[in-house]
Structures are given as C-alpha cells and as structure tokens.
C-alpha cells in the first residue's frame, strides 16, 4: 500500500492521505526507499569473509576397564555380599550336595571300575587348576614403558585422541586433522576427505552424525586480512576408531586427556575440552 501511495505522492499531500499518527512512520519508510544502495546498511562484520575448515576429533575408546578406586571397590563388595545372601543355590551347588549325600549313603557300587564319573568336586578342582595356570595379558604394554605416543596400543584403559602435526600460518602445531572446505562439499564430506588425505586409507572410523560437535575460530594476521579474508572457522566432527592406523608420512600422536592439555594450543584445548570426555 505504501508503494502505491508513494508512486503518486507527487500529486498528493501526505497530510491528506494518512492520519497524523502515521506521519512519522511514513516519512521514515519514504527515506528508507530513497536509500536503495545496500552498502548503506552493511555493518563492518557483514563484510568479513571467513575460510571454512573441517576437523576430525578421532577417539580410540578404552579397551579395558580402569582399576576401581577404593570407594568403588567397597561398594562392589557390598553389592556382591547382598547378591550372595539373597541368591538361590546354583545347579552346581545342588549337584554337589546330592553327590555328598550319595557318598555318605554308599549308593554307588564301588566294585564297578568301568564307570568313570566326574564329580562336582572334580570339576571345581579342574577349574581352579585351569585358572591358576591362566596368564592374563599385561595391562601396561611395551609402548607404555617406552612412552611411544604414536602407538594406538598404549594406555588401554584411557580414551585417546589423535593429533597430527600440521602447519598453520608459519608455525607447526599438534592439532586434530583439519583442512579447508572445497567448493561443492558439505562440511561432513570435507572432514572425511581431510582424515583420509592426512592419515591414509587404512584407517577405519565411524562418524557420529552429519553435524559438527564443536566450533573454533581465529583471526588471520593483518596481511591476510587486507586480502579480504578475516580468519578461519573450524568445525569439529567426532569420530570413533574402528580399525587400522595412520599410514601416511605424517607425524601423529595418540594422547589422553592429561597429555592433550600439555600439547594442544590453549584456545583450541579450551574449545575441545567442552565436548571431549
């Protein structure tokens, strides 16, 4: 309605067309129509251009459980005691009682030497002997002893995160694998390509969804800003290690939470710590 009025406003007076309560609003709208150059409305932030990056936070989940703390052990023992007191006798216990009663009553013919029967007590003795001879695999591997951080077979009871050494600007940093988005790619596709290009094709992983789990941005130096690119926005995708290891010629480490704090740049560490357990 306003546009139709203003097209013919040369032959009409605004005081004759609109009530007094709408005069100020109409004048403001009319002034806005006169300023059709979009640059008039642009803020400095709207002119900034950012490079879009995808990064992959690849986790190797714990392979064995961590030792229980004292309070956990006490609680576990209490539950086991309650379960034992409330439980019924197992088939093995009932069989053992029957055999003991039969042995006392001498119902088994001891003259028949051809009958070979494994009693419940024999079964217990064999099981205990087998357990005694069984050797558990060590929870501390040789890679732990030698502190080889590039091995995925270390700290089996911890959650490990993959870091690679990448050049950002003029310096090298230990960061999750990241790369710039190419034309036509989704951010998820960029993350998959970056991980494969950086770490090789033998690394099998599972991505958790198509949406990034975290975000971090940083400003470029003044010289790059003058070229029209203000900085970089990095979108982190979370993935789980399934099989394989890094095969490309790249420096990499598998680190736990405490080690990450010492290696990651402070700002990136603050961002990643919000979604990495």
C-alpha positions as CSV (number, residue, x, y, z in Angstrom):
1,X,0.0,0.0,0.0
2,X,2.8,2.3,0.9
3,X,4.5,1.8,-2.5
4,X,1.3,2.7,-4.4
5,X,0.9,5.8,-2.4
6,X,4.5,7.0,-2.9
7,X,4.4,6.4,-6.6
8,X,1.7,9.0,-6.9
9,X,2.8,11.1,-3.9
10,X,3.9,14.0,-6.3
11,X,0.2,15.0,-6.8
12,X,-0.9,14.3,-3.2
13,X,-0.1,15.7,0.2
14,X,0.8,13.2,2.9
15,X,-1.3,15.1,5.4
16,X,-4.3,14.4,3.2
17,X,-3.6,10.7,2.7
18,X,-2.6,9.4,6.2
19,X,-3.7,10.1,9.7
20,X,-1.5,12.1,12.0
21,X,-0.4,9.1,14.0
22,X,1.3,7.5,10.9
23,X,3.1,10.6,9.6
24,X,6.4,9.9,11.3
25,X,6.4,6.2,10.3
26,X,5.6,7.1,6.7
27,X,8.4,9.6,6.5
28,X,10.9,7.1,7.8
29,X,9.7,4.5,5.3
30,X,10.0,7.0,2.5
31,X,13.6,7.9,3.5
32,X,14.5,4.2,3.5
33,X,13.2,3.8,0.0
34,X,15.4,6.6,-1.2
35,X,18.5,4.7,0.2
36,X,18.4,1.7,-2.1
37,X,22.2,1.2,-2.1
38,X,22.7,-1.9,0.1
39,X,26.1,-0.7,1.3
40,X,24.4,1.9,3.4
41,X,23.0,-0.9,5.6
42,X,26.2,-3.1,5.8
43,X,28.0,-3.3,9.1
44,X,31.8,-4.0,9.3
45,X,31.0,-7.6,10.5
46,X,28.9,-8.3,7.4
47,X,31.8,-7.5,5.1
48,X,34.1,-10.1,6.8
49,X,34.9,-13.3,4.9
50,X,36.0,-16.5,6.6
51,X,37.7,-19.7,5.5
52,X,35.7,-22.7,6.5
53,X,37.6,-25.7,7.9
54,X,36.5,-29.2,9.0
55,X,38.5,-31.0,11.7
56,X,38.1,-34.6,13.0
57,X,38.4,-35.5,16.7
58,X,39.1,-39.2,16.3
59,X,38.9,-41.1,19.5
60,X,40.2,-44.6,20.4
61,X,37.9,-45.8,23.2
62,X,39.2,-47.7,26.2
63,X,39.9,-51.4,25.5
64,X,40.0,-52.5,29.2
65,X,38.3,-51.0,32.2
66,X,40.2,-48.9,34.7
67,X,41.0,-50.3,38.1
68,X,38.4,-49.5,40.7
69,X,39.0,-46.8,43.3
70,X,38.7,-47.6,47.0
71,X,35.2,-46.4,47.3
72,X,34.2,-48.2,44.1
73,X,35.7,-51.5,45.4
74,X,33.9,-51.2,48.8
75,X,30.6,-50.6,47.0
76,X,31.2,-53.5,44.7
77,X,32.0,-55.8,47.6
78,X,28.8,-54.7,49.4
79,X,26.7,-55.4,46.3
80,X,28.3,-58.8,45.9
81,X,27.6,-59.7,49.5
82,X,23.9,-58.6,49.2
83,X,23.5,-60.6,46.0
84,X,25.1,-63.7,47.6
85,X,22.8,-63.5,50.6
86,X,19.7,-63.2,48.5
87,X,20.6,-65.7,45.8
88,X,19.4,-69.3,45.4
89,X,21.7,-72.2,45.1
90,X,23.0,-72.9,41.6
91,X,22.7,-76.2,39.8
92,X,26.4,-76.9,40.6
93,X,25.8,-76.4,44.3
94,X,22.7,-78.7,44.3
95,X,24.6,-81.4,42.4
96,X,27.5,-81.2,44.9
97,X,25.1,-81.7,47.8
98,X,23.4,-84.6,46.1
99,X,26.8,-86.3,45.5
100,X,27.8,-85.8,49.1
101,X,24.6,-87.4,50.3
102,X,25.1,-90.3,47.9
103,X,28.6,-90.8,49.1
104,X,27.5,-91.0,52.7
105,X,24.8,-93.4,51.9
106,X,27.1,-95.6,49.8
107,X,24.6,-95.9,46.9
108,X,27.3,-96.0,44.3
109,X,28.6,-99.5,43.5
110,X,32.4,-99.2,44.1
111,X,33.0,-102.7,42.5
112,X,32.1,-101.4,39.0
113,X,35.5,-100.0,38.0
114,X,34.4,-99.4,34.4
115,X,32.2,-96.4,35.4
116,X,34.0,-93.1,35.3
117,X,32.1,-90.2,36.7
118,X,33.4,-86.6,37.1
119,X,32.0,-85.4,40.4
120,X,31.2,-81.7,41.1
121,X,34.3,-81.6,43.4
122,X,36.4,-82.9,40.5
123,X,35.0,-80.1,38.3
124,X,35.9,-77.5,40.9
125,X,39.4,-78.8,41.2
126,X,40.0,-78.8,37.5
127,X,38.5,-75.2,37.1
128,X,40.8,-73.9,39.9
129,X,43.8,-75.6,38.3
130,X,43.0,-74.1,34.9
131,X,42.6,-70.6,36.5
132,X,45.9,-71.0,38.3
133,X,47.7,-71.7,35.0
134,X,46.0,-69.0,33.0
135,X,48.0,-65.9,32.4
136,X,46.3,-62.5,31.9
137,X,47.6,-60.2,29.2
138,X,49.6,-57.2,30.7
139,X,47.6,-54.0,31.1
140,X,50.8,-52.0,30.7
141,X,52.3,-52.6,27.2
142,X,55.8,-52.1,26.0
143,X,54.6,-48.9,24.3
144,X,53.6,-47.5,27.7
145,X,57.0,-48.4,29.2
146,X,58.9,-46.8,26.3
147,X,56.4,-43.9,26.1
148,X,55.8,-44.3,22.3
149,X,52.9,-41.9,21.8
150,X,52.5,-42.8,18.2
151,X,51.2,-46.3,19.1
152,X,47.5,-46.9,19.4
153,X,48.3,-49.9,21.7
154,X,49.0,-47.7,24.7
155,X,47.1,-46.7,27.8
156,X,44.5,-49.3,27.1
157,X,42.2,-48.1,29.9
158,X,42.1,-44.5,28.7
159,X,40.3,-42.6,26.0
160,X,42.9,-41.4,23.4
161,X,42.6,-38.6,20.8
162,X,44.5,-38.5,17.5
163,X,46.7,-35.4,16.9
164,X,48.8,-34.7,13.9
165,X,51.4,-32.1,13.3
166,X,50.1,-29.5,10.8
167,X,51.3,-26.1,9.6
168,X,49.1,-23.2,10.5
169,X,50.5,-20.0,9.1
170,X,54.2,-20.1,9.6
171,X,54.2,-22.4,12.6
172,X,53.6,-26.1,13.2
173,X,51.0,-27.2,15.8
174,X,49.8,-30.5,17.3
175,X,46.1,-30.4,16.4
176,X,43.3,-32.7,15.2
177,X,43.4,-33.3,11.4
178,X,41.9,-30.3,9.7
179,X,41.5,-28.9,6.2
180,X,39.8,-26.2,4.2
181,X,36.4,-26.9,2.6
182,X,36.4,-27.3,-1.2
183,X,33.6,-26.0,-3.5
184,X,30.6,-28.3,-3.6
185,X,31.5,-30.2,-0.4
186,X,29.4,-30.5,2.8
187,X,31.3,-30.0,6.0
188,X,31.0,-33.7,6.7
189,X,32.4,-34.6,3.3
190,X,35.3,-32.3,4.0
191,X,36.0,-34.0,7.3
192,X,36.1,-37.4,5.7
193,X,38.4,-36.2,2.9
194,X,40.7,-34.5,5.3
195,X,41.1,-37.5,7.5
196,X,41.8,-39.8,4.5
197,X,44.3,-37.4,2.9
198,X,46.1,-36.8,6.2
199,X,46.1,-40.3,7.7
200,X,45.7,-42.7,4.8
201,X,43.1,-45.1,3.6
202,X,43.6,-48.0,6.0
203,X,42.2,-46.0,9.0
204,X,38.6,-47.2,9.5
205,X,36.4,-44.9,11.6
206,X,32.8,-44.2,12.4
207,X,31.5,-40.6,12.3
208,X,28.8,-39.6,14.8
209,X,26.3,-37.9,12.6
210,X,26.5,-35.2,10.0
211,X,26.6,-32.2,12.3
212,X,29.7,-30.8,13.9
213,X,30.1,-31.3,17.6
214,X,32.2,-28.2,18.3
215,X,33.4,-24.9,16.8
216,X,36.5,-22.7,17.0
217,X,37.6,-19.6,15.1
218,X,40.7,-17.5,14.9
219,X,41.7,-14.3,13.2
220,X,44.3,-14.2,10.4
221,X,47.3,-11.9,10.6
222,X,46.8,-8.3,9.3
223,X,48.4,-9.0,5.9
224,X,45.9,-11.7,5.1
225,X,43.0,-9.6,6.4
226,X,44.0,-7.0,3.9
227,X,43.5,-9.5,1.2
228,X,39.8,-9.9,2.1
229,X,39.9,-13.0,4.4
230,X,39.3,-12.1,8.0
231,X,40.0,-15.6,9.6
232,X,39.2,-19.2,9.8
233,X,36.2,-21.1,11.3
234,X,36.9,-24.7,12.2
235,X,34.0,-27.1,12.7
236,X,34.9,-30.3,14.7
237,X,33.4,-33.7,13.9
238,X,33.5,-36.5,16.4
239,X,34.5,-40.0,15.2
240,X,35.3,-43.4,16.7
241,X,38.3,-45.5,15.8
242,X,37.3,-48.9,14.4
243,X,40.4,-50.5,12.9
244,X,43.7,-49.7,11.3
245,X,46.3,-47.0,12.0
246,X,47.9,-44.0,10.3
247,X,49.8,-45.0,7.2
248,X,50.7,-41.7,5.6
249,X,54.0,-40.0,6.2
250,X,52.8,-37.6,8.9
251,X,53.8,-37.0,12.5
252,X,51.0,-38.1,14.8
253,X,50.3,-39.0,18.4
254,X,47.5,-40.8,20.4
255,X,47.1,-38.8,23.6
256,X,44.9,-39.0,26.7
257,X,43.2,-36.0,28.3
258,X,46.1,-35.1,30.6
259,X,48.6,-35.2,27.7
260,X,46.3,-33.1,25.5
261,X,46.5,-30.2,27.9
262,X,50.2,-30.1,27.5
263,X,50.3,-30.3,23.7
264,X,47.3,-28.6,22.3
265,X,47.3,-24.8,21.9
266,X,45.4,-23.2,24.8
267,X,42.5,-21.8,22.9
268,X,41.9,-25.0,20.9
269,X,42.2,-27.0,24.1
270,X,39.5,-24.9,25.8
271,X,37.2,-25.4,22.8
272,X,37.8,-29.2,22.5
273,X,37.5,-29.8,26.3
274,X,33.9,-28.8,26.1
275,X,32.9,-31.9,24.1
276,X,35.7,-34.4,24.7
277,X,35.4,-36.6,27.8
